[in-house]
Amino acid sequence: MLRRGIDRGDHTGALHEQTLSHEFGVSRNVVRDALSILAGEGLIDRSPRVGTHVVRRRAVHGLDALRGLKETLSGHGEVRNEVRVATLVRPPASIAHRLRLETGDDAVYIERTRYLGDEPLSLDLTYLVPDLGIPLLEHDIESTDVFALLEQVSGRRLHSAEQSVEAAVADPHSAAVLGIAAGSAVLLLERLACIGPDARPVDLEYIRMRGDRISLHTKSFRDPQSRSPRPEQQPIGDLP
C-alpha cells in the first residue's frame, strides 16, 4: 500500500516511522521492514542523519486512451528515444497477417529504447504498414511519438487499439538495453493500433517495460447490461 501511495504521489518527501506505524496500524519494526524493501527498489533513500525520503516513484502509463509514451508521461519529465533500427524488413507471416499485408509485402521495422530523463524505461519493437511507415521515417522519430507521426503522415486520426499485457522475463538483449539483469521481470505490452473510420491496422508493437520504473493504469466501467446472478444461480462455493 505504501508503494502504491508513493506511485500516486500520496507520499512525498520525508517518511516518518511513527507516522506510518499509526497510519497502517502496525509496529515500527514492520514499518522498518517495509522501508527496507522500498529502499532496495530505489523508491526511497534512508540515511542515519538525514532520515527517510521518497526519491523516486514509478511513472504511470495510462491505458484508458490511445496515447504514445511521450504524451502519456508528459508530466513526469522528458521522454526521448534512442532509435536502434529503422528499416524495411520482410515481416514474419503472423505479423503480416495482423497488419493485413499481402504475402511478400515489406513492413517498416523500428526498434527504439525509450528514456525518461537519462533512465531507460522500455524497449519498443514496432512494425508499420509500408505506405505510412516509409514516409514516417523521413520525420523526427527520435523526439516524436510514432502515433503523432502516423496521424501527421496519413492526415487521419488513430481510431483504436487492441492491447494485451503479460508478465515476462528480460532476455539478455532486452536486459542489456534496459540496464537490468537478465531474467528480471518486465511488462510485455502488445498493441495493434488502427487508424481512420475503417479502423485499418497500421502499427503493431511489442513493448518491454521495466516493471520497477513504470506501472500500467486504467479505469474501467461496469457494463450496464451486466446483471448479478440470482441467489439460486450462485456457484456452490459462494453459498453460505
Secondary structure, DSSP 8 states (H G I E B T S, - for coil): -HHHHHHHTSS-SEE-HHHHHHHHT--HHHHHHHHHHHHHTTSEEEETTTEEEE----EEEE-SS---HHHHTTTT--EEEEEEEEEEE---HHHHHHTT--TT--EEEEEEEEEETTEEEEEEEEEE-HHHHHHHTTS-TTTS-HHHHHHHHHSS-EEEEEEEEEEEE--HHHHHHHTS-TT-EEEEEEEEEEETTTTEEEEEEEEEEETTTEEEE------TT-----GGGS-GGG--
